[in-house]
Amino acid sequence: MAADPWEIDRLDLPGYLKRLGIPARAPSRDALDELHEAHVRAFTFDNVDVLLDQHPGVGLDAVQAKFAGRGRGGYCFEHSTIVAAALERLGYDVRRHLGRVGDPAAGTQQGRSHMVVEVVLDGQRLLCDPGFGMSLLRPIPLADGAESDQDGWPYRVVSTGDGLWGLQRFREAGWELAHITDEYEVKPIDVVMAHHYTSTFPGIHFRSGLMLGKHLPGRHVMVTHQTVTVRRPGEPTEHRPLRDGELSEWLRTLEVPLDADEEARLLERVAVLG
């Protein structure tokens, strides 16, 4: 039998689940929802290591050392890599997909550089998206017109044709397209190449600005090098400038476990961003 290209046997599953604070459970919709929500509440979505020029890569060993070992977060390739490995180890039928963030109709669509996870459970296809800026709390059916209320935040999946799936989220102005996922085969080298682009290409937003977000009880917070955005279900979005010296406070609030040198370098890096 050929070796598993994703090397899921290398995952420290007990260590990962301990970090989430949940037990190993047999595959079910409730267990899947529990793991997905525990993951997005445990880890930040962030590009800190990209800004610090210290990203360890997106291989499973590096990702689990960062997430399960240190309690650090990261961006989509890392989140989806470890979630996919954990789900496979737990017995789920898992598929990995890449897609494009943004809306082509608005001219904002980006390269094929977002990673999601599909789970097929009891004949139903489910979209897991643990590594988006404001991630899904729980999986949503991968079916045209499927809607999901995520603790007051509505999401919807739409088929855009040719095996493409759009994830929409409802905001003050109505439904907006977050990203489009395709169904082409994904291999580890595809993730490595996409990560290389998003972490090194001059002008890419992951290198030109801070992104640090997390689901907290009753709210989602996104901090950049310039702004703070707080979303609460059913309430207007709070969007304001980041105050001088405030980033350190958010690193504590969002529980970002940086060592003293990393925090000092991040504050220095953010201070010179435009």
N, C-alpha and C positions, 0 to 999 in steps of 0.2 A: 504494500500500500504506500502511495506517495506521501511524503511528509506534508503536514498541514502548513501551507504558506503563511498563515496568520499566527502560527506557533501558540495557539491558545493554551496548550499544556503548560506553558511557562508562566501563566498567570497565577499569582498567589490569591486564589479565590477567597479563602478564609480571611486573609488580610484586607482584601478589598471590601468584603461584606462587613467586617468589623468596623472599618472606616465609615461605612454607611449607617451602621447601627441596626442592621437587619439580619435575620437568619437566612440560611439557605432553604429554599422552598421548591417543591416540585412545580413545573411549569403550569401556570394558570393565568387568567387575565388579572386577577387580584394581585398575584405575586409579581407580575410584570409591571403593573402600575406602581406597586410599592417600591420596587427597585429603581424605576425611572425617576419617580419623584424624590426618593431619598438621594439619588445621585445629584440631581440639579440643585437640591437644597444644601448638599454637602460641599460642592465645589463651585468656585467662581468661573465665569467665562472671562478670560483675560488674555492679553498679549504681552504680559510682563517680561517673560523670558526673551521674546523677540526684541523688545526695546532694549533689554540689557545685553543683547548679543551673546546669550548663553543657552539658547534653546538646545535641549538634549536630543531632539529628534522625535519621530513619531512611531518608532518601533515599540513593541509591547513592553519590553524590559524597561525602557526609558520612561514610558508613560506610567507604568505601575509604580515605579520608584518615586515618581513625582506626585502622583495622585494618592495611591494607597500608602506609600511610605511617608511622604511629607504633608499630605493634606492640601497640596497646591492644586490650582486649577489650570486651565489652558484654553485652547480653542478647539474648533469642531473635530479636527483630525484626532486629537488626543481623547476628547470625551467619547467620541463614537468608537474609537479603537478599543478602549477598555470596557465600555458597555457591551459592545458586540462580543468580545472575548468572554466576559462574565456570563452573558446570556447563553452563549453556545455551551460553555462548561456546565451550565445548569440544565441543559437539555432542550433549549429552544431551537427552532429552525430559523436561522439568521441569514440575512443577506445584507451586503454593504452597498451603498449607492453614493454617487457623487452628483452634485447639482450646481446651479448658478443662483447666487443671491441677487435680488433686485428685480425690477419690473421692466421687461423689454419695451412695453408701451410707453414708459416714462423715460426711457433712455438710461436707466440705472443698472441694467443687468451686467454682472461681472463675469469673470472667467469661471470655468468648471472647477470650483475650489471650495465647495461646501460638502461635508460628509454627513450622511444620515445612516440610520440602521432600520432595516425592515425585519419584522418578525411575522412569521406565518403561524398562527395559533388556532387550532380547531377549525381550520379551513378559512380563517379570516386573515387578511393582510393588514398589518398594523405598522404605522410610521412612528418610529422613535427618533426624536430630534433633541438629544441632550446637550448639544454644543452650539446652539445658536445664541445670538446676543441676548434675547429674551426667550429662553428655551421653553418648549412645551413642558408642562408639569408631568403629563402622562401621555402615552401613545394615543394616536388618533387613527381610526380606520383609513386605510389607503383605498378609498373608493370615491368615485365622483359624487360630489355634493355632501359628503360626510361632514358633520359638524360636531364640535366638542366644546362644552363649556368647561374651561379650566379654572375653576374657583373664581368665576366671574369674568374671565378673559375668554371671549369666543374665538375659536379657530375653525377653519374649514379647508377641506381638501377638494381640489377641482382637477379634472382631467383636461389637459391642454392639447391632447392628441399625440400620436406617434410615441406612445409609451412615456409621456412626460406628465409629471404630477406637480401641481402648484399648491403650496401651503399659503393660505391667506389668514390674516388676523384682523379682527375688528378694532378699529381705532376711532377717534372722535369724528374723523371725516368719512367713516365707513370702512368697507373691506379694502384691505391693501395686500398686495402680493409680497410675501416675504422671500420666497425662493421657489425655484423649479428644479425638481429632481428627475434624473433620467434612470433608465433601467439597463444601461450598458454594464457589462461585466467589470468589476473593480478588482484589481490585484494590488498587493502591497506596494509595488513600485509606483502605481498611480498615485497613491496617497503620499509617498515620499516626494514625488515630483511636484504635486500640488502644494505640499507643505514648503518645499524649497522656494517656490514662487512667492507664496504669501509671506514668507519670513525674510526674503532677501531682495525682492525686486524693488528698485528705487522708486519711491513715490507711492508704493502700496500703502493702504491706510493702516495696516498693522505695524508699519515702520514709522509712520509719520504722526501717530497720535496714540494716546493711551485708551484702552477699552477695558473696563473692569465692572462686571455686572454679576448680580446674584439675586435669587429669589429669597426674600426674607418673609417672615410671617405677615401676611396681609399686604405686602407690597413687593415690587421689584425695583431694584436700584441699579442704575447704570452711571458710572463715573468715567469721564474722559479727562484729558489734560486741561480742558476748558470749562466743562459743564457738569452738572449733576441733574439726572433725570429720575424722578420717582413716579412710578405708576401704581395706582391702587384701583381695584375693580370698581367700576361704576362712578369713578371720580375723574375730574379733569387732570391731565398730566401736569405734574410740577416739573418745570424746566428752568434752571437758573444757572448763573455763572458759578464756577468753582472758586471758593474764597481762598485767599493766600493762607497756606498752612493747613488747609482742610483735608488734603489728600491723606495725611497721616492718620487723621481721625477715621476716615473711611476704610483704611487698611485694617484698623482694629474692628470696626463695625462689621465689615464683610469677612472678617476672620481670615485674612491672607497671611499665611505663615512665612513671611520673609525673614531672613536673618538680618542683623544690623547692617552689614555691608550691602546686601541687596537693597534694603530700603533706602539707604543713603544714596546709592547709585541711581535708583529709580527716581527719587526726588530731584536729583541733579539732572537727570535726563529729561524729566517732565518740564523742568524750569526753562529749558531752552527750546522746547517745542513751540511751533507757531500757533 
